[in-house]
Amino acid sequence: MSSNPEMGADDDVEAAGADGGFRSPIGRKYRPVLANDRAVLEMSSIDPGSSSSSSSVIPDPPPNLRKINVGSSLNASSDAKEGKSSHPPQPNGPQQDSKLELFGFDSLVNILGLKSMTGEQVAAPSSPRDGEDITIPAGLPKPPALRLGTMMGVFIPCLQSILGIIYYIRFSWIVGMGGIGGTLLLVALCGTCTFLTAISLSAIATNGAMKGGGPYYLIGRALGPEVGVSIGLCFFLGNAVAGALYVLGAVETFLKAVPAAGIFRETITQVNGTTIAQPIESPSSHDLQIYGIVVTIVLCFIVFGGVKMINRVAPAFLIPVLFSLICIYLGILLAREDHPAEGITGLSLETLKDNWGSEYQKTNDAGIPEPDGSVSWNFNALVGLFFPAVTGIMAGSNRSSSLKDTQRSIPLGTLAATLVTTFMYLVSVIMFGALATREKLLTDRLLTATVAWPFPSLIKIGIILSTMGAALQSLTGAPRLLAAIANDDILPILKYFKVADGSEPHVATLFTAFLCSGCVVIGNLDLITPTVTMFFLLCYAGVNLSCFLLDLLDAPSWRPRWKFHHWSLSLVGALLCIVIMFLISWSFTVVSLALASLIYKYVSLKGKAGDWGDGFKSAYFQLALRSLRSLGASQVHPKNWYPIPLVFCRPWGRLPENVPCHPKLADFANCMKKKGRGMSIFVSILDGDYHECAEDAKAACKQLSTYIDYKNCEGVAEIVVAPNMSEGFRGIVQTMGLGNLKPNIVVMRYPEIWRRENLTEIPATFVGIINDCIVANKAVVIMKGLDEWPNEYQKQYGTIDLYWIVRDGGLMLLLSQLLLTKESFESCKIQVFCIAEEDADAEGLKADVKKFLYDLRMQAEVFVITMKWDASVDPGSPQDESLDAFTSAKQRIGDYLTQMKASAEREGTPLMADGKTVVVNEAQVEKFLYTTLKLNSIILRYSRMAAVVFVSLPPPPLSHPAYFYMEYMDLLLENIPRILLVRGYRRDVVTLFT
């Protein structure tokens, strides 16, 4: 064999073709992967959770591999024995020989990735290290839980839930009251509503894995936690009330079948439309209440037995339903004139014609026609009575965790059950309408049991069992829905209903039973059904709106397997739900919507924030993109101009480690907004290498975002890692923002500490930032006396003084007006000081400024101050207070200039400062010093008691050292406690025109 390892490997591969290997397209044979292959051993060494095992141990493993028993079957029992390597650890750890080392993959990554996408909490993956033991569990793997298919998992539960008490004891009565034509319209309307909802449900349910909670989970993840919780709680109430509906139906059927069991008796003396008054016995409401509470308690005990007991009992309710349907249809086909009871005509065309039109009448509370009855019926009331007969389409989605394939079973099973039951209802309308007279339809509430063949009495038993089964499903599903809402930890008040995974929601079950018993006490089936209808319609509307929003936005994550859907169908379904709600009862609709709105508001105020990736977030994102595109790249008109401050959080000042931004900077950012409208960008720069500081930057950004929320600032936080502050800011000012949503004002504090702490790098950095802002066409606001800036509760009095020296587009005027909108400055007045040359027309300038302010709708007192820009000093003027500072500044500048000249002569180079050549005109330097001294004198004379002073920011002079500029600024700000230096940019931010 060749000594070349690669050639040796090739020879091995070719030699393997003799034992069952297959030949590749290029002619080589490849053998199957066996349990003792080197690659299998290496992968097994990486995967501590592998279940593979074998009875053979491979001799002499590589240094980084453990001896692990690998079986010939992946499903074989794991009985591994480990041996620790005696070789020293390798530099790259135990994965050095792994074929996946290039990608940095751990063999657990795929599994953990899938679990994380479903939202499950998974421990962080960790690879074994040298010297560590790898525990491989022994014994057979845990058998998977029983999974249900489309028929038993979705279709049958939906069919059982839809075919409930309304069909058995109310449907024939509805046909008699509304007529065949009206009932066909009624069934078509309700069936269309549930069919469109089923399409929307199918689309959402096939767009990813589902957890517990059924429709609540779908709606909450599509419309957000607030909408999800509000509709989910209403759906819970609907299920709880529906349980009472089914219990009363079962009890009423029992009392009809066994009248002697009634404790009380109630007799109706007349039937509307008959010539002879006939006594008709009807169950007493007291009997319904007593027996209903007893049945509710029995069902509650069954539910407490757990899911296993319910699953054992539930199939027993399915057989009576199917058997009763067969008997009903056989009885209808075999019925004859007055057989099996008086009023039965058999399937007759004449009867069908007589019953085609509607005949709405007044009835008593039991539904028996009476001329002076207390209940009036019309089409809208019948919709409310009948709609619970088409609910139940969510039964399959509620069992998503027990289905083999939710992506296939939920759409097929739900839609099939909806279509089958709707078709059966339509056929039943024709058959019941042609079977009996209208009087028989209205008076015989158990007509289905009357005509059933061959065992009418067994039909009543079947009706009782089927309705009790539906009640059991409601009492089972409602507590789990409430527990799912509680487990999401959105509402703290629901914490008592939380349950651990796999546990039974006993507290939620007791609460549901209590609600169900309260509805049973009402004892009137016809009064309960509209309440159930409203809650179910509200849930269906939520499902349709969810699908409509997701379909309309069409986000990249919206890829449902169910393709037969469109946003227009979902919108029609949602509107149809709302229309049906108002058709039934506008008062019930208002109450249900008000209840959902109150829950929504409560969740918004008291609920914990959660991001479920809902459709509203996607809508906000697309709306923001569309708005950004509509703004375009052109300049914003002054009427639509908003300040978007870029707030520099931590330059030139020490703060506690847990305070990422100076509190007064956040307060000032709020002062720059009118009624809170606008956005601020808070930035901070970390010095260092990005690869080393990336995690620190993420943590700092999260801390800064939390602090911004704490200060109630509308803004975002950004952390930039850069070699130094100058480079970081230059990158920020060039790239921060999108389109016209880029920051337009840079806000930072003045570096008052630069001389006190001898920070020699600050002047160059500070001047560089100002120059970067000028080049990038950004306005600048620099604050001195930041620690003295008032918060929102500190009332300020006096004036806001503006020293308007140069044209800044009206930015200084606008900022002063924004300050007046804040409670802390609302008592102040604005004074505008215009600085003019000595020979200027002061009165003409004053008149022009007043007219300008009047056109801008700004009220301010105007002063014009003329200055003589020379080196003269007026004795006794307030500038005497700053003469010492002036003298000191002049001396320091002279010393600095002397050092620069000496350094230049020594090195034989031109004057250098801040890494660049400078040209110093000493006369100009002296003039600048006198100019700042005179401005400082004027400010101290007129604005010593001002609440805040605005003054135009002079740009750094070209070819002057940064140190000189800092001396100019220190002299300008000397003895002024609170001042804002403002520099506008090359555009207007205010306009004279409407």
KAZI-V871704 format. One record per helix or strand of 3 or more residues. SS is the DSSP state (H for helix, E for strand). FROM is the first residue (numbers start at 1). TO is the last residue. If there is no record, write none. Layout:
# KAZI-V871704
SS;FROM;TO, SS;FROM;TO
This chain:
# KAZI-V871704
H;5;19, H;38;46, H;93;95, H;101;103, H;109;117, H;150;162, H;165;169, H;171;205, H;215;223, H;225;257, H;259;261, E;266;268, E;280;282, H;285;304, H;307;334, H;349;354, H;379;390, H;397;402, H;406;433, H;438;443, H;447;451, H;456;487, H;492;497, H;506;522, H;525;553, H;567;584, H;586;606, H;615;631, H;638;640, E;645;648, H;663;671, E;680;687, H;690;710, E;715;722, H;725;735, H;739;741, E;745;749, H;762;775, E;779;784, H;786;788, E;799;804, H;811;820, E;829;837, H;842;855, E;861;867, H;878;907, H;922;942, E;948;952, H;962;972, E;979;983
